[in-house]
Amino acid sequence: MKPGSLRAAGLGLLAALALFTPFRAAAADPPASWLDRGYHDLYDLEFNQAHRAFQQWEQLRPEDPLGPASDAAAYLFSEFDRLHILESELFVDDAAFEHRSRPAADPLAKRSFDAQIAKAGGLIDAALARNPDDFNALFSQVLVFGLQCDYQALIEKHDLRALSYAKQGRILAQKLLSRDPAYYDAYLAIGVENYLLSLKPAPVRWVLKIAGAETDKETGLAKLRLTAEKGHYMQPYARLLLAVAALRDHNQEQARALLEGLAREFPHNHLYWQELAKLR
């Protein structure tokens, strides 16, 4: 079994929105509400509204790479929804994921995604040239790595390339957390890698460790819980990942409780309701 299978590609998907600026920054800066609106709409699968919110943020803060990076996320997850990539069977059923077909990507969506990724990259480089410790730029870079990982894993099916992007994102997350452990959204990237790669057979985990991946299940779940309890932009996503973990462990009660909370918060997201219907 090659390293770039379910856990490698799943790592890309689940880390796609892995790191954003922390809530304390948003609370001190009212215009950041556009980011809150954008991510709420993104989780609610209201992608046109998410684009408008993120583009409002770009107009207010044209130097901030988080704006175009977030808009790129909206393009990518709109494609995931159109192609039914986010259905839980792909992540709970290993065989279904391993034998998935390559989806037919929308060329226009890909061009828009690439344009926003490139725009974010230029702003990241400029910000880091001014200040190598610009946390917002570093967060934006992690997001870009995650989005590129997602596209390679789940649309292009280039799993090893996806794993490389995910590893770079996790390393940046660790760098940020070493300087400020209160960036709770950042724990998601570490949690995802450890949990998903821990599901590999032991020989494959050994190979992944040699390659520098982290593969401890309990560490992964602990980091996901930190984000689910104390994160902001990534809190709903961490709760979803914990629901997927509960489904894999056949803990239907925990999965149901998590999904019911998400369904109430994001009523237009049909995925939550579909999963609840299966549990019932």
N, C-alpha and C positions, 0 to 999 in steps of 0.2 A: 504494500500500500504506500503510495507516494505521499510525501509530506503535504502536498497541496491538494487535500481533499476536503471533507466536511469542515474540520476544525480550522484549517487554514483559510478557506474561503469564508466560512462563518465568521472568523475573526475580522475579516474585512467588513462584512455587513454590520456586525455588532459594534464595530469601532468607528463606523462611518461618521456618526455625530458625537464622537467620543469626548471632545474637549472644547469648551467655549469659555468665554470670560465669566468669572464668578459673579454671583448675585450681588455681593456687596458693592461691586462697581456699578451695576445697574441701579441700585437703590440710591446712589449718590448722584445719578445723572439721568434726569427724567427722559431725555430722548431715547435712552436705551430701551424704553418700553416697546419701540418698534421691533427690537430683537425678541422680546418676550412674545409679542403678537405673532411674529414670524414663526417662531418655534412651536408655539401652541397650534397655529394653523398647520404646520408641517406634520405634527403628531396626529392632527385631526384629519389628515389627508385632504386639506383644503389648499391645494398647491398654488392656485392663482392668487389667493389672498396672501399666502406666504411670500410669493415673489414680490407683491406690492409692498409688503411690510419691509422686507430686506432691502428693496430698492429705495425706500424712504430713508432707511438708515444710511445707505450709501450716499444719498444726497446730503444728509446732515454731516456725515463724517467721511468725506471722499478719501482721506488718507488711511482709513482703518481697513486692514485686509479681512477682518472678520465679516464685513458686509458681503463682498463678492464670494467669499468662501461659503457663507451660509446660503447664498442664492444658488450656488452650485449644488449644495445639498438638496435644495428644493427640486432642481432639475433631475437629479439622480433618483431621488425617492419617488418622484412622479413616474419615472420610467419603471422603477421596481413595482409600483402599484399597477401600472398598465400591463406589465408582463406577468403579473401574479407571482413575482419572485418572493414576496414576503409571506407566502402561505406557510403555516407552521410545519406542515409535513416535510418541507425541505430541511428543517433544522432539527426535528425530532426523529425523523426516519432517515437513518444514514444511507440506506440503499437508494432512497428516492433522490437524495442529493448527489450521490456518486454517479447516478445514471441520468442526471438532468441533461436536457438538450441545450444547445446554445441558443439563446433567445434572439429574436430579430429586433435589433436596436433601431430607434428612430434617429435618422441622421441629423435632423434639425435639433433635437434634444441634445445629441452628442456635441454638436457645434456650440450650442449655448453653454453646455457644461464645461467644455474645454476653454471657452472664452473667459468664463468666470474664474476657472482655476488659474489661467494665465494671469488674469488681472490681480487675483489675490497673491500670486507668486511675486509679481513685481512690487506690490506694496509691502509684502513681507521682507523682501530683500532690502528695500529702502529703509524700512523701520529698523531692521537689525544692523544696517550700516550706521545708522545714527546711534543706536544703543543695542549692543549684543544681548543685553539682559531685558529686552522689551518683552514682558510676559505675554501681552496680548498678541504680539507677532508670533511668538513661539507657539501659543495656543492655536493660532490660525494655521501655522505650518503643520501641526499635528492633525488638524481637521482636513487639510489638503491631502496629507498622506492617507488618512482614512478613506476619503472619498475616492482617491485614485485606486486604493486597495479594493474598495467595493466594486468599482467598475471593472477592474481586471478580473476579479474573482467571479462575480455573479452575472456579468454580461459577456465579457470576452473569454471567460474560463481560462485565464492565465493564472493558475493558482500559486505557482512559485513566485511569480512577480508580485502577486497580491500579498503573500506572506512577507516579502521584503519590505513593502510599504508599511505593513502593520508593525513590523519590528521597529522600523525607524520612528513611527509614531509612539510606540510604547517607551522607547528610550528617551524621547523628548518629554513624555509625561513624567517619567521618573526624575528627570533633571529638574522640572518645575516643582515637583512635590518635595524634592530634597531642599528646596529653598523656601517653600511655603506649603506645609502639609494641609492647610485649610482650603486648598483648591479641590473641593470634594468631587467635582465633575471629572477631574483628571484621573481619579482612581478607576474609572470605568475601563480605560484602555488597558491597564494592568490586569484588572479583573477578567476582562474578556479573554485575553491571551492565556492566562493561567487556567481558567475554567475550560475553555473550548479545547485547548491542546491537551489537557489532562484526560480527555475522553479517548485519546488515541491508545492503541495497544502499546504495551511497555516497550518493545523494540523501537517503535516509531517515536515514542516520547524521548528515548535515549538519543536518537538521531537529531531530533529537534533541539534538544538541550545542547548537543555538540554545536549546532548552528546558532546557538545563542538565544533560543526561545525559552520562555518560562512556562512550566507545565504542571503547576500544583493546584489541584482542584479546590482544596479548602481555602488557600490563599485567594484564589479567584472569586469564590463565593463571598468571602469576607470583604473584598474590595467592592464587589457589586453592591453589597448591603450598605457600605458607607455612602456610595453615591445615591442609592435608593432612599436613604434616611436623611442625608444632609446636602445632597446636590441640589442644583437649581435647574438649569437647562437640560441636564442629563438625567434628572430624577425619574421622569416617566419612562425613559428608555431603560434605565437600570431595573425598574420594576418589571418591565416586559421581559428582560433577560432572566430575571429570577423566576418569572412565570414559566418560561421555556425550560429552565433548569428543573423546576418542580414537575413539569410534564414528563421530562426525561426520567425523573426519579419516581414516576407514578404517584406523586403526591397531588392528587386532584384537588383536595381541599385548599391547599396553599395556592395552587394555580388559579382556582376559581376566585379566591379572595382578591388576588392581585389583578386579575382580568376584570372583575366587577368594578374595582376602583378606577381602572383605566377607562372602562366603557362609560362610566358616569362622567369622567372628566373630559373625554373626547368622544362625544356621542356620534360624530360622523365617521369615525374610524370603524369600518365594517369588519376589519380583521378581529377586533376584540370580541364583537358580538358573535362572529362565526365560531371562534374558539369556545366561547361560553355555551353556544348551542351544542357543540360536540360533547362538552362535559356533562350537559344535562341529559 
